[in-house]
Amino acid sequence: MDIECDPVYAKVDELLEILTKSKSLHILLILHEASGPLSFTKLKSSVDSSGTTVSRRLNELEEYGLVKRKVSESRSITYKLTEKSESLAPIIQSMYDWCQN
């Protein structure tokens, strides 16, 4: 008997692979709690991690469509959540809340 796997499982696996990398969830939570876009420096200090790790995570999260990078005319770079990740934010927050209790 062949059992066909639901393709949604592959998407969930892919999402979990990204979210379980060091600092990914933390970056998303910080961006969710922010009142607006944040600079790289602010994100780096908020997640207390190396610049290399934060840079890699931001690139991966941007590639996956969870973070948007914006370069202003003055060449400053900021990051914010995409609409896609805004809908994911309450789920991430509930995981943090669950772990606190």
N, C-alpha and C positions, 0 to 999 in steps of 0.2 A: 504494500500500500504506500503510494507516494503522498507525502504531505507537503503541500505548497506553503512556503513561508510568506507571510504578509510583508510586502516591500516597506511598509512603515517601520518595521523592526530595524531595518538597515539604516533608515534615517535617524532613528532614536540612538542606535549604536554610534553613528557618526557624531551626533550632537554630544553624547556623553563622552566620547573620546576627546572632544575639544574642551568641554567644561571641566573635565577631571585633570587637566594639565595644571601645573602649579600656577596659582594666582589668577586663573581665568575667572572663576566665580567671584573672587574678591574684586577684581576690576569691574565686572558687571554690576556688582552690588554698589560699589562706590559711585559709578556713573549713574545708577538708578537713584541714589540718594542725593545726588548733586542737583543744585538749582539751575544748572546750565552746563554747557560744555566745559571740559577740564583740560588743562595743559598736561603734557607728558610729565613735567616736573611735579605737578600736584598729584597726578596719579601714582607716580613712582613713590613719593613720600607717603601717600595714603595707604599703599599696600605693603610698604616697607620691604622692598625687594630690589634686586640689582636692576640697573638700566637695561641690561641685555635681556633678562627674563621678561620685564614689562614690555619692552619693544617687540619681542617675539610673540608674546600673547596678544598684544594689540594688533599685530599684523595678521595673526591667525583668526582672531575674532572679526577683523575687518573682512578678510577673505571669505569667511562663512556668512557674512551679512549681519553680524550682531552689533558691530561698532562702526560708526562713520567718522572718518578722519576729514578735517577741514583745514585748509591752508588759507589764511587771510591775506589780504593785499600787503600787509606789513610782514608777511612770511611767518607769522606765528601759527603754530599747529595746535588744534584742539580736537578732542574726542568726545563723542556723545553716543548714546544708544540709538539704534535704528528702531523703527516701528516694530519690526520683527522681534527684537529683543525686549522691547517694552512689554510685550505680551508674555514674555518668559520671566520677567522680573518678579512677579508675585510668587511664582513657583520657587525661584531661588530664595526669595525672602522667607518663604515657609520652611525651606530646608534649614536655614539659619535659625529660625525661631524654634523649630523642632529640636535642634541640637542644643539650644540654650536650656530647654526644659528637661 
